[in-house]
Amino acid sequence: MDIVKGITKRSSVRKFTKTPVSDEDLKKILLAGDAAPVSMGRYETMQITVVRDAEMLVRIGTVMSRDMSKVFGKEMKRPFNFYGASTLIVISSKDASLKGINYTNGGTIAENMMVQAAEGGIGSCFAWFAGPAIDKDADLKSALGIDADMTALFGLVFGYAEAQPEEKKLSEMKIKGNYV
Ligand SMILES: Cc1cc2nc3c(=O)[nH]c(=O)nc-3n(C[C@H](O)[C@H](O)[C@H](O)COP(=O)(O)O)c2cc1C
């Protein structure tokens, strides 16, 4: 894997083709996530759920739309469609040892997966609202096989971009930086 290519080619994709990610590519993405650092090496506190079932995606999208309507103050009448992507990955965690450690662990896994995907020409985007939407719906969470003691943190979608995003240049910082 060309790590720099993966980083520069990754951008949030919000328009996907209908072509699903192959099992082989999905495995590479999952293994990249599995290679991410997790606090204290407690990998057993994390869960990665792959959702490819169309009906389940609609069910999740329905709860997401309700939440997103409230947050954005604009009614979304249809289930969120995941930008047309057919693969959703939900990251869950049961690590509550330190505030925020669960999201930090989830973030490292997410970025590894997105960079691996991008390097292989696969687009991705956070579908963050999938986490809280699933987490508060016990039936949905159970139907997804997410253990009750896990917190569904967020979702990510993967697929093929309708238009390839422009490759990033690693030159100027957007994030404020300082040296001490
Ligand atoms: C924690 C987090 C949550 C995000 N949630 C969403 C989301 O729910 N929907 C979405 O379209 N993009 C979401 N994004 C994508 C950001 O908007 C995007 O990464 C940012 O604007 C930078 O653009 P880039 O990813 O193309 O580099 C999220 C990103 C992060 C890191």
The ligand as an ORCA input file, in Angstrom:
! r2SCAN-3c Opt
* xyz 0 1
  C     -16.079     13.066     13.177
  C     -16.542     13.370     11.777
  C     -17.882     13.340     11.487
  C     -18.312     13.592     10.188
  N     -19.634     13.439      9.899
  C     -20.041     13.555      8.632
  C     -21.378     13.256      8.281
  O     -22.192     12.868      9.111
  N     -21.739     13.423      6.988
  C     -20.851     13.835      6.043
  O     -21.251     13.960      4.899
  N     -19.575     14.110      6.342
  C     -19.139     13.969      7.599
  N     -17.822     14.185      7.917
  C     -16.875     14.558      6.838
  C     -16.306     15.968      7.005
  O     -17.281     16.915      6.693
  C     -15.080     16.065      6.077
  O     -14.133     15.097      6.464
  C     -14.405     17.420      6.120
  O     -15.255     18.421      5.630
  C     -13.093     17.451      5.312
  O     -13.322     17.082      3.979
  P     -12.621     15.810      3.319
  O     -13.044     14.604      4.101
  O     -13.157     15.766      1.918
  O     -11.152     15.987      3.384
  C     -17.376     13.935      9.186
  C     -16.020     13.963      9.505
  C     -15.599     13.663     10.768
  C     -14.126     13.631     11.067
*
